[in-house]
Amino acid sequence: MKLHQFTLLVLAIFLFAACANAPTTTPVPPTLAPTIIPTQIPPTSTPTLIPPTLVSNAPLLTPAPAPREIAFAKSYLGVHYCTDGATPLKMTILTPKNLTAPAPVLIHTKIQYEFIRPFVEHGYIVADVDWREPPTNKLPAGVEDVKCAIRYLRANAEKYNLDPNHIGVFGCSRGGHMAALVGVTDETANMEGGEFGFENESSRVQAVAMFDGIANFKTNYADAAGELNEVHGIASFDDPMVARLSPITYASKDDPPFFILASDSEGWRAEAEQMQAALKAVNVPVTYVPMQDATHCKFPFSGDYTQEKMVERLAKFFDAHLK
């Protein structure tokens, strides 16, 4: 036997002996998760049933702000009165200080701000309403807004200590047209915007003051067809919207009394006279005052038609129908 063969034999014998003397290790089987029998699963507690939330017809509005004291009134600034689906519609409400009984309301739809304080001091709550105006928004969107504001006020009469049965509206130029439309239209005109909120309240008013407002779109825009299209999106005088947006279309015997002011302008006086004629034809009380030397929505500084004198006449008109 050669030397290297002998060496390999001795090594093999040594390894066999070492393995034979090693301790035997019993293999540990893997731990298995116990089998869960369905009947062993503990029953869960009976769930508490939560009744469905009742959805109110009232819109989701930002909470009304706290009033601020100003020189002549309590001011509720930025009252979120309705939402058109995307735009929050707001107004400012001014109430006389130290009200002891519900006060009548005047909806202001655009007129000189100098007009507001005298009426508040005369005992009226004045609501200065923001509404969607042309040309950015086409009518009757703005009418729907103002009518929704009126419904909001009625629904919140107690909060603002107002008289929901005596509401008037007044405005000049676009605001005068708006005041007239609000005054003569009811739900049959399809301008209520009831889906904006408070559909169970009425949007009717009890008195209207119109200063230089449009009564008839056809005559007002007779020489301005381009403006009619640009501002209102009406391309033709044959468009049904011409009549739909004209207050004279809706004059009826159940309309509230009107006080109509016209500046010293042939065009505005023509509109005022058409409104007066339409109301008289259905026996609605109407006062018409053509004002000498008055310019569009502005009173003269002297004479019989100054702002001070016209505020007095308007206050008497509103007092007669709202107090």
Backbone torsions as a table, in degrees:
resi	resn	phi	psi	omega
1	MET	NA	132.6	180.0
2	LYS	-76.7	165.9	-173.4
3	LEU	-65.7	-43.4	-174.3
4	HIS	-71.5	-28.6	177.2
5	GLN	-68.9	-40.1	178.2
6	PHE	-61.9	-39.9	-179.4
7	THR	-63.3	-44.3	179.9
8	LEU	-62.7	-36.6	-179.1
9	LEU	-66.5	-43.5	179.7
10	VAL	-63.4	-39.5	-179.1
11	LEU	-65.9	-39.3	-179.1
12	ALA	-65.7	-40.8	-179.2
13	ILE	-64.2	-39.3	-177.9
14	PHE	-65.4	-43.5	-179.7
15	LEU	-66.5	-37.7	179.5
16	PHE	-63.8	-39.6	-179.3
17	ALA	-68.3	-37.9	-179.7
18	ALA	-65.5	-41.4	180.0
19	CYS	-67.4	-35.7	-177.5
20	ALA	-67.7	-30.9	-178.4
21	ASN	-88.8	-3.9	-178.9
22	ALA	-71.7	144.3	179.7
23	PRO	-68.0	143.7	-179.8
24	THR	-83.5	128.3	-179.8
25	THR	-105.3	122.6	178.8
26	THR	-78.9	122.0	-178.8
27	PRO	-63.8	138.6	179.2
28	VAL	-95.7	122.2	-179.1
29	PRO	-68.1	150.7	-179.9
30	PRO	-64.1	145.8	178.7
31	THR	-78.0	125.7	-178.5
32	LEU	-105.0	141.5	175.6
33	ALA	-64.1	139.2	-177.9
34	PRO	-65.2	145.3	178.0
35	THR	-71.0	126.3	-178.8
36	ILE	-93.1	120.4	177.5
37	ILE	-91.3	131.9	-175.9
38	PRO	-49.4	-35.2	-176.6
39	THR	-72.2	-14.1	-179.5
40	GLN	-86.5	-9.1	-178.0
41	ILE	-76.0	121.3	-178.4
42	PRO	-66.2	139.4	-179.5
43	PRO	-67.8	143.1	177.2
44	THR	-79.9	160.5	179.1
45	SER	-70.0	152.6	-179.3
46	THR	-66.6	126.2	-177.3
47	PRO	-66.9	146.9	176.3
48	THR	-80.7	125.6	-179.0
49	LEU	-84.6	124.7	179.5
50	ILE	-100.5	120.2	-178.6
51	PRO	-63.8	149.3	179.5
52	PRO	-64.6	145.7	178.5
53	THR	-74.1	129.6	178.2
54	LEU	-76.9	128.4	-178.0
55	VAL	-90.0	122.6	-179.6
56	SER	-81.4	154.8	175.2
57	ASN	-75.5	-13.7	179.8
58	ALA	-69.8	140.6	-180.0
59	PRO	-72.4	161.7	175.7
60	LEU	-83.0	111.1	-175.6
61	LEU	-120.0	150.9	172.3
62	THR	-64.3	136.2	179.5
63	PRO	-53.7	141.2	-178.6
64	ALA	-61.9	139.6	-179.2
65	PRO	-71.2	158.0	173.8
66	ALA	-71.4	146.8	-178.7
67	PRO	-69.8	149.4	174.3
68	ARG	-112.5	141.0	177.7
69	GLU	-83.2	123.5	172.0
70	ILE	-120.2	-178.9	-169.5
71	ALA	-55.1	-38.8	-172.2
72	PHE	-122.7	2.9	-173.0
73	ALA	-162.4	172.3	162.5
74	LYS	-94.3	131.8	-174.9
75	SER	-116.3	122.3	172.5
76	TYR	-102.2	101.9	-172.8
77	LEU	-93.3	131.6	175.6
78	GLY	69.7	43.9	177.7
79	VAL	-73.8	120.8	179.3
80	HIS	-79.8	101.1	-171.6
81	TYR	-94.5	-28.9	179.2
82	CYS	-159.4	170.7	175.3
83	THR	-136.3	130.1	-176.9
84	ASP	-83.7	9.9	-176.9
85	GLY	111.5	-23.2	179.2
86	ALA	-141.3	-38.6	-174.0
87	THR	-101.5	123.5	173.3
88	PRO	-72.9	124.9	-178.0
89	LEU	-98.1	132.9	-172.4
90	LYS	-130.9	159.9	174.8
91	MET	-148.7	164.4	173.5
92	THR	-109.8	131.7	-179.4
93	ILE	-113.0	125.2	178.9
94	LEU	-114.0	121.7	-178.7
95	THR	-116.0	143.8	176.8
96	PRO	-59.7	149.7	177.1
97	LYS	-71.6	146.8	173.3
98	ASN	57.3	47.2	175.5
99	LEU	-64.9	133.3	178.0
100	THR	-109.3	-9.2	179.2
101	ALA	-152.2	157.1	178.4
102	PRO	-55.1	134.4	-175.8
103	ALA	-105.7	150.3	174.4
104	PRO	-68.0	162.7	-172.7
105	VAL	-121.5	141.0	169.9
106	LEU	-117.4	124.6	175.8
107	ILE	-90.0	120.4	-178.5
108	HIS	-99.2	116.5	-175.6
109	THR	-112.9	28.5	178.6
110	LYS	113.9	106.1	174.2
111	ILE	-162.5	172.6	-179.4
112	GLN	-58.0	133.7	-178.9
113	TYR	-66.0	-22.1	177.5
114	GLU	-63.6	-16.4	179.7
115	PHE	-76.8	-22.2	-170.4
116	ILE	-71.2	-52.1	-174.4
117	ARG	-56.9	-45.8	-179.6
118	PRO	-57.7	-35.9	-178.9
119	PHE	-74.9	-35.8	175.5
120	VAL	-63.9	-43.8	179.7
121	GLU	-68.7	-19.4	177.6
122	HIS	-86.5	0.5	175.2
123	GLY	104.6	12.4	179.9
124	TYR	-102.4	145.3	165.3
125	ILE	-84.7	128.2	-179.3
126	VAL	-113.2	126.2	177.5
127	ALA	-108.9	115.1	179.6
128	ASP	-93.5	102.7	-168.7
129	VAL	-96.8	127.3	168.8
130	ASP	-84.2	131.3	178.3
131	TRP	-138.0	157.5	-175.5
132	ARG	-73.0	116.9	-173.6
133	GLU	-102.7	153.4	169.4
134	PRO	-69.4	157.6	1.3
135	PRO	-86.7	-8.8	-179.1
136	THR	-60.0	-41.9	177.9
137	ASN	-122.6	135.9	-176.5
138	LYS	-90.8	142.6	172.9
139	LEU	-64.2	148.2	13.2
140	PRO	-92.9	25.4	-178.7
141	ALA	-53.6	-46.3	-178.6
142	GLY	-63.9	-34.4	177.8
143	VAL	-63.2	-43.3	178.1
144	GLU	-59.5	-38.9	-179.6
145	ASP	-63.9	-50.0	-177.0
146	VAL	-64.3	-39.6	178.0
147	LYS	-64.8	-36.1	176.9
148	CYS	-67.6	-36.5	177.2
149	ALA	-62.0	-40.8	178.8
150	ILE	-63.5	-43.1	178.9
151	ARG	-64.6	-39.3	177.0
152	TYR	-59.1	-46.1	-178.5
153	LEU	-61.7	-42.5	178.6
154	ARG	-63.7	-40.9	-179.2
155	ALA	-67.9	-22.9	-177.9
156	ASN	-116.6	31.5	-176.8
157	ALA	-57.9	-42.3	-178.0
158	GLU	-66.6	-39.0	-178.2
159	LYS	-59.8	-42.2	-176.2
160	TYR	-100.7	4.5	179.3
161	ASN	55.7	49.4	-179.0
162	LEU	-113.0	159.6	179.6
163	ASP	-93.7	106.4	-174.8
164	PRO	-70.6	-12.1	-178.4
165	ASN	-93.4	-2.4	-177.6
166	HIS	-136.8	90.5	-179.0
167	ILE	-127.9	129.3	175.9
168	GLY	-117.2	165.6	180.0
169	VAL	-137.4	140.2	178.1
170	PHE	-147.5	150.9	-179.5
171	GLY	-172.6	169.6	-178.9
172	CYS	-128.9	148.5	179.9
173	SER	58.9	-119.4	175.9
174	ARG	-58.7	-36.7	178.2
175	GLY	-68.2	-31.0	176.3
176	GLY	-69.3	-41.9	174.6
177	HIS	-61.8	-42.1	178.7
178	MET	-62.4	-46.0	-179.6
179	ALA	-59.0	-42.7	-179.1
180	ALA	-65.4	-44.2	180.0
181	LEU	-63.3	-42.9	178.3
182	VAL	-61.7	-37.0	-177.2
183	GLY	-70.5	-34.5	-172.6
184	VAL	-101.3	-9.1	-176.5
185	THR	-100.4	144.6	171.2
186	ASP	-123.1	-165.6	-174.3
187	GLU	-62.8	-22.2	-179.3
188	THR	-68.6	-18.7	179.0
189	ALA	-80.4	-9.1	178.9
190	ASN	58.2	47.1	176.4
191	MET	-127.8	21.5	-173.0
192	GLU	-77.0	-35.8	-174.6
193	GLY	62.2	36.4	-176.6
194	GLY	-59.8	-25.9	-179.4
195	GLU	-69.6	-13.3	178.7
196	PHE	-77.4	-17.5	177.6
197	GLY	142.2	153.4	173.6
198	PHE	57.4	42.4	-175.7
199	GLU	-65.9	-15.4	179.3
200	ASN	-83.6	-5.9	178.5
201	GLU	-97.1	154.5	178.5
202	SER	-83.8	147.9	175.5
203	SER	-107.8	7.5	-179.6
204	ARG	-72.2	148.5	178.4
205	VAL	-117.5	165.9	-173.5
206	GLN	-109.1	-3.7	177.4
207	ALA	-164.1	147.5	-177.6
208	VAL	-135.8	135.2	170.1
209	ALA	-120.7	123.4	-177.7
210	MET	-120.8	124.8	179.5
211	PHE	-119.3	116.6	179.3
212	ASP	49.8	50.6	178.4
213	GLY	-104.2	155.6	178.2
214	ILE	-75.9	132.6	175.1
215	ALA	-105.4	-31.6	-174.3
216	ASN	-140.6	112.0	-177.9
217	PHE	-61.5	-33.9	-176.1
218	LYS	-65.9	-44.2	-179.6
219	THR	-79.0	-36.1	-178.2
220	ASN	-64.6	-37.3	-177.7
221	TYR	-105.1	18.6	-176.4
222	ALA	-55.3	-38.2	-180.0
223	ASP	-105.3	17.5	-176.4
224	ALA	-142.8	52.9	-178.9
225	ALA	-60.6	-35.0	178.9
226	GLY	-64.4	-40.3	178.1
227	GLU	-66.8	-38.3	177.7
228	LEU	-58.6	-41.1	179.9
229	ASN	-72.8	-43.8	-176.3
230	GLU	-67.0	-43.0	-174.8
231	VAL	-82.9	-41.7	-172.2
232	HIS	-112.8	-3.3	179.3
233	GLY	69.9	25.9	-179.8
234	ILE	-108.1	113.2	-172.0
235	ALA	-88.3	-14.0	-175.2
236	SER	-146.6	146.6	176.1
237	PHE	-69.7	-12.3	176.4
238	ASP	-84.6	-7.4	178.6
239	ASP	-64.4	131.2	178.6
240	PRO	-56.9	-20.3	179.8
241	MET	-66.7	-23.5	178.2
242	VAL	-60.0	-48.5	178.2
243	ALA	-72.7	-36.2	-176.2
244	ARG	-63.7	-32.8	-177.2
245	LEU	-96.2	7.4	179.6
246	SER	-98.6	117.3	-178.7
247	PRO	-55.8	-32.5	-178.2
248	ILE	-62.2	-20.2	-179.9
249	THR	-62.5	-31.1	-168.7
250	TYR	-105.3	0.8	-176.6
251	ALA	-55.1	127.6	-179.8
252	SER	-149.0	164.8	-171.9
253	LYS	-64.8	-18.2	-179.8
254	ASP	-93.3	10.7	178.4
255	ASP	-72.5	153.5	179.1
256	PRO	-75.4	163.9	175.7
257	PRO	-60.9	146.3	-179.2
258	PHE	-117.8	145.0	168.6
259	PHE	-121.8	113.4	-173.1
260	ILE	-111.2	125.5	176.9
261	LEU	-111.4	141.7	176.6
262	ALA	-135.8	135.0	177.2
263	SER	-73.8	176.5	-176.3
264	ASP	-80.4	66.6	-175.9
265	SER	-141.5	131.5	-178.4
266	GLU	-60.4	-40.8	-178.1
267	GLY	-65.6	-47.4	-178.6
268	TRP	-69.5	-33.0	177.1
269	ARG	-69.1	-34.7	177.3
270	ALA	-63.6	-40.5	178.3
271	GLU	-66.4	-43.9	179.8
272	ALA	-61.2	-41.5	-178.0
273	GLU	-68.6	-32.9	175.6
274	GLN	-67.3	-40.6	178.4
275	MET	-65.3	-42.9	178.6
276	GLN	-60.2	-45.3	-178.2
277	ALA	-64.2	-41.2	-179.0
278	ALA	-64.3	-39.5	-179.6
279	LEU	-72.7	-41.3	178.7
280	LYS	-62.6	-34.8	-178.2
281	ALA	-62.7	-22.6	179.6
282	VAL	-114.6	18.5	173.3
283	ASN	64.6	34.6	173.7
284	VAL	-90.6	130.3	178.5
285	PRO	-59.9	129.6	-178.5
286	VAL	-144.3	135.6	174.8
287	THR	-113.8	127.2	-179.3
288	TYR	-118.4	126.8	-178.4
289	VAL	-126.5	98.8	171.5
290	PRO	-78.9	123.5	-170.2
291	MET	-104.1	115.9	177.8
292	GLN	-66.1	136.4	176.8
293	ASP	71.2	2.2	176.0
294	ALA	-81.0	138.9	174.1
295	THR	-100.1	177.5	-173.3
296	HIS	-57.2	113.2	178.5
297	CYS	63.7	18.3	178.0
298	LYS	-133.0	140.6	-179.0
299	PHE	-92.2	151.4	176.6
300	PRO	-68.6	160.5	-177.9
301	PHE	-83.4	-13.1	180.0
302	SER	-146.1	169.1	179.2
303	GLY	97.2	-158.1	-174.3
304	ASP	-86.7	-5.0	-172.2
305	TYR	-125.2	31.4	175.8
306	THR	-66.4	163.8	-179.2
307	GLN	-59.8	-42.4	-178.9
308	GLU	-59.7	-44.4	-178.8
309	LYS	-70.7	-35.4	-179.3
310	MET	-74.8	-31.1	173.9
311	VAL	-62.3	-41.5	178.5
312	GLU	-61.2	-43.4	-178.5
313	ARG	-68.4	-40.7	178.3
314	LEU	-66.9	-38.3	178.6
315	ALA	-62.1	-40.5	177.4
316	LYS	-63.9	-40.3	178.0
317	PHE	-61.6	-52.5	-178.5
318	PHE	-65.3	-38.9	177.7
319	ASP	-58.0	-40.1	-176.3
320	ALA	-65.2	-27.2	-173.7
321	HIS	-114.1	-13.2	-175.9
322	LEU	-119.7	-8.3	-179.3
323	LYS	-118.9	NA	NA
